[in-house]
Amino acid sequence: MGSVYVGLARLAIRRPWLIPAMLATAWAFRANRWYRQLPFLPLPSKAYMRWRMETAYGKGATVVPSGDFERYVRWGSDMRKRVKESKKW
């Protein structure tokens, strides 16, 4: 799991303008009632992430390539903006 965080840190250093979108994505993936479980951090559940990786890549123990992660973060950010704009009308 450490290599995942190293990859995310590298992406954030290379593209600091993605950091707000990365944080919004992390918040969207947080586990329900994360504040009731150690380590009291808004992290996704392991079962949910395993399912996401299995449905996306065919294996639950997959590390997302940084290019795929960046595209997903940009897409999610764009979708959140579109939803927010549509609610103005």
C-alpha positions as semicolon CSV with decimal commas, in nm:
position;residue;x (nm);y (nm);z (nm)
1;M;0,000;0,000;0,000
2;G;0,297;0,230;0,058
3;S;0,382;0,234;-0,311
4;V;0,032;0,364;-0,383
5;Y;0,089;0,666;-0,160
6;V;0,434;0,725;-0,307
7;G;0,282;0,726;-0,656
8;L;0,010;0,969;-0,547
9;A;0,269;1,197;-0,387
10;R;0,477;1,194;-0,705
11;L;0,171;1,283;-0,912
12;A;0,088;1,569;-0,673
13;I;0,445;1,701;-0,695
14;R;0,447;1,682;-1,076
15;R;0,100;1,835;-1,110
16;P;0,023;2,045;-0,801
17;W;-0,289;2,192;-0,966
18;L;-0,444;1,844;-0,932
19;I;-0,419;1,843;-0,553
20;P;-0,767;1,994;-0,489
21;A;-0,923;1,742;-0,729
22;M;-0,724;1,459;-0,567
23;L;-0,850;1,561;-0,223
24;A;-1,209;1,581;-0,350
25;T;-1,173;1,233;-0,499
26;A;-1,031;1,098;-0,173
27;W;-1,322;1,252;0,017
28;A;-1,571;1,092;-0,222
29;F;-1,412;0,750;-0,165
30;R;-1,410;0,768;0,217
31;A;-1,573;0,488;0,410
32;N;-1,906;0,542;0,581
33;R;-1,864;0,623;0,949
34;W;-1,486;0,651;0,908
35;Y;-1,474;0,858;1,225
36;R;-1,578;0,554;1,432
37;Q;-1,291;0,328;1,326
38;L;-0,920;0,341;1,385
39;P;-0,716;0,520;1,253
40;F;-0,998;0,780;1,241
41;L;-0,904;0,894;0,891
42;P;-1,141;0,936;0,596
43;L;-0,998;0,640;0,403
44;P;-1,190;0,404;0,174
45;S;-1,257;0,053;0,299
46;K;-1,024;-0,217;0,173
47;A;-1,317;-0,425;0,048
48;Y;-1,452;-0,131;-0,155
49;M;-1,113;-0,057;-0,311
50;R;-1,059;-0,425;-0,390
51;W;-1,400;-0,429;-0,565
52;R;-1,321;-0,109;-0,757
53;M;-0,988;-0,247;-0,877
54;E;-1,141;-0,582;-0,970
55;T;-1,417;-0,421;-1,175
56;A;-1,176;-0,182;-1,345
57;Y;-0,868;-0,401;-1,399
58;G;-0,980;-0,760;-1,341
59;K;-0,767;-0,804;-1,027
60;G;-0,839;-0,677;-0,679
61;A;-0,472;-0,625;-0,593
62;T;-0,395;-0,374;-0,868
63;V;-0,204;-0,049;-0,835
64;V;-0,368;0,209;-1,059
65;P;-0,130;0,351;-1,320
66;S;-0,075;0,722;-1,257
67;G;-0,211;0,813;-1,600
68;D;-0,538;0,632;-1,531
69;F;-0,561;0,793;-1,188
70;E;-0,500;1,140;-1,330
71;R;-0,768;1,091;-1,597
72;Y;-1,016;0,969;-1,334
73;V;-0,942;1,263;-1,102
74;R;-0,986;1,512;-1,387
75;W;-1,308;1,342;-1,498
76;G;-1,447;1,342;-1,144
77;S;-1,360;1,707;-1,099
78;D;-1,530;1,795;-1,426
79;M;-1,842;1,597;-1,329
80;R;-1,863;1,768;-0,988
81;K;-1,840;2,109;-1,160
82;R;-2,113;2,015;-1,407
83;V;-2,343;1,896;-1,129
84;K;-2,282;2,213;-0,932
85;E;-2,355;2,428;-1,240
86;S;-2,673;2,233;-1,322
87;K;-2,806;2,295;-0,970
88;K;-2,781;2,671;-1,025
89;W;-3,061;2,655;-1,277
